[in-house]
Amino acid sequence: MGTLNHFSFGWLTPAISYVMACVGAALGLRCTLRALAATGSSRRNWLLTAAAAIGSGIWTMHFIAMFGFTVDGTELRYNVPLTILSLLVAMLVVGLGVFVVGYGRHRGRALLLGGLTTGVGVAAMHYLGMAAVRIHGAIAYDPGTVGLSVVIAVGAATAALWAAVTIRNVFAAGAASLVMGIAVSCMHYTGMAAVHVHMHPARTDLGGATPMQFIFPLAVGLGSFLFLTSAFVALSPTAQERAAYREAGELAVEELRPTELDRAA
């Protein structure tokens, strides 16, 4: 059995990873709220942005947290195709969840199905990401702890979606993002608690990329995407604000038009 360390850098990696999970969740839930107030292609585009934000947020959280994961006696590498697949799966499955919420006619049923799908997406991303890990040994899991991690992800994702769409204001979305950030972090470390490593003699070199070669640049890129998109969403007007702008513009035009009395004079 290999000795595992999940906090090689202390609380630095858990703290940063939690912040990234919250940023992705806040942006995704805010976009979901925008989608519910929109129609047609605008709703679809907001939901796609929400899926990309939540998916990339949980993916970035996972791999920043993985910087603190070490196994005595072996280095860690990552299979590049599987790592990219874990990101795509996160966006796709989370996308299914937010689309169910965005287009579901029965709110309660849509929230349950959306929360289930989103939570499963979080779990699928995590375990695909773990399948990409390459060490001089074999990674095994405790089934009960794995099941608990999935339940945590589904339960908290459902609660976050419910809070975001039921109490429609910025503070509700912020609180829901904190809940979802906790959910993703708890799910990650619960899943990591299920890990057992059986070491093998180091006979060959490990394939794949080191975290600094691949994961770090991609995580920085996704983090930049989240912050830039957050700024765009924060600065873009809501449907209500656009309606107010149109109404104000129409009133201004009416005031500038000459009245019958003016024309008679």
N, C-alpha and C positions, 0 to 999 in steps of 0.2 A: 504494500500500500504506500502510495506517495503522500508526502505531507503537503497540504494545501494551505495557501495564504491568500485570502480575499482582500486584504487591506495592506498591500505592500507599501503604499504611499499614505497610510493613515486614513484620515477622513477626507482627504482632498478629492480623490476620485468619486466616492459616494456623493459628496456635496455637489461637485460639478455636474455629475451625471443626473442628479435629481433636478438641478436647475434646467438642464437641457430638456428633460422629460416634461417639466412644467411649461417651458416656452413652447414646445411643440404642441402640447395639449391645449394651452391657452389660445394659440393661433388657430388650431384646428376647430375648437369649439366656437370660437368667435366667427370663423368662416361658416360653420354650420348654422349659427344664428342668422348670419347674412343670407344664407341660402333659403332659410325658412321664410324670410321676408321678400324673397325674389321669386320670379317665375321664368319659365322657358330656359333658354341657354344660359342666362345669368345664374339661375339656381344650380344648374349642372356644373358650371365653372367654379362656383364657390365650393361645392361639395368635392370636386376634384382637388382643389387647393387644400381643403380640410384633410382629405385623405393623405396627400403628400406631406402635410405638416405633421400630423400625428404619427404617421409611419416613419418619417425621417427622424422625428423627435425620439421615439422609443428606440430606434436603431442606434442613434447617436448615444443615447443614455447607456444602452447595453455595452457598447464597445469602449466607451470611456470608463465604465465600471470595470471592464475586463483588463484595463491597463494595470489595475491593482491585483489581478489574479496571477499567482505564480505557483509552480509545482517544484519542490526541491528535487534536484537531480536531472532536470530536463529544461530545455528552452521551449518556448511556445511559438508556433507558426500558424498561419491561417490559410486555408484553401480559398483562393480568390473567387472562383466561380460560385462556390457555396455561400461565401460571404455576401456577394452581390445578390444572389438569389434570396437570401434572408431579408435584404432591404426591399426587394421587389414584392415579396410575399407580404411583408408588413404593410406596404402601401396598398396592395390589392385587397387583402382581407379587411383591413381597416376601412378601405374605400367602400366595400360592400356594406359594412356596418353603418357608415354615415349616410349612404344612399338609401338604406332601409328607413332610417330615421327621417331623411329629407323628403322621401316620397311616400312613406307609409300613411295610409288613410286612418288606421286605427292606432292612436298614439301609444296606448299601453302595450299592445302587441308589437309595434314597431320598436319601442324602446327595449323590450325584452330581447327581441331578435337581434337588434342592432348592438346591444350590450354583449350578448353572447358571441356574435361574430367578431366584434372589436376585441374582446378579451381573448378569444381563440387566436386572433391575429397576433396579439402581443406575445402569447405563449409560443406560437409557431415560429415567430421571428427569433425568440430567445433560443429555442432548441435547435433550430437550423443554424443559428450563429455558433452554438456549441458544437454542432456536428462539423463545423469548419475548422475547429481547433485541432492542431497536429502536435502531438507530444511523443516522447519515447515511452509509450505505454498505451493502455486502453482506458477509456472513460466509461464508467457505469453510473446508473442512477438508482436511487431508492424510489420505487413506484409510488408509495404513499405521499412522499414529499413533492413529487412531480405533480400528482393530482391536486394537492393543496395549492401549489403555485398557480395552476390553471383556474381553480375556484376563486382565488384572490383576484386574478386578472379579470375574470368575467364579472364578478360581483362589483368591483370598484369601477370598471368601465361602464357598467349599467347605471350605477349611481351618478357618475360624472355626466353621462348623457342626459339622464333625467333632470339633474340640477340645471344643466345648461339650457334645455329647451322648455322647462317648466317656469323658471323664474328668469324672464327675458331681460336681463340688464347686465352691464359690464361686471358688476360685483359678483353676480351669480356665476358668470363664466370664469372669473378669476378664482373663485372658491372651488369650482369644479375642476379647474386645471391643477390646483394644488392637490385635490383628492386623487386625480388621475396620475399625477407625478408620484405620489406616495404608492399608488397601486402598482405602477410599473416598477418602481424601485423595490417594493416588497416582493413582487413577483420574481424579479431578477435574483435577489439574494435568497429567497426561498428555494428557487430552482438551483442556485449554486450550492445550497446546503444539501441538496440531494446527490451531489457529485461525489463519486469515489474513483480514485485513480489506481490502477494496477500497473506498476512500472515494468518495463521490458528492458533488457540490455540494449544499449545504444549501438546498434550494428551499422546503421545507415544514417545518412544525413536526412533531416526532415525536409520535406518539400513545402512549398507555399511561401508566403511573405511574412516578414516580421511585422509587428504592430506599427513600428515607425515607418516602414516602407510603404504600407498600404492603408492601414486603418486610420492612422493619425491624419494624413492628408484628406482622406474622404470625410472623416468626422469634422474636420475644420471647414471643408466645403459645405457640408450639410448645415453646420452651425451658422455659417454666413448666410445661407439660403433662408434659414428660419428667421434670423434677425432682420434681414432685408425685407422679407415678405411681411413680417410683423409691422414694420414701419409703413409699408404700402397699405396694409389693411387698416392701420390706425389712422392714416391720413385720408383714405378714401371715404366719401360720404355714404351714409346708409340710405336705404330707400326712402325713409321718412325725411331725411335731410334733403335729398334730391327733390322730393315733392315740395318741400318748403321753399327751396330755391326757385323752382318753376313758378310757384304761386307768387313769390315776391317779384319775380321778373314780369309776370303778367300784370301785376298791380302797377309796377313802374311804367309799363307800356301804356296802360290805361290812363295814368296820370299825365303822360306826355301827349296824348291825343287831344286835339282841339275840340272843345265843346261846341254845341249848337250856338250858344250865346256868343262865343268867341268868333265863330264864323260870321254871324250876323253883324257883329261890330265891324 
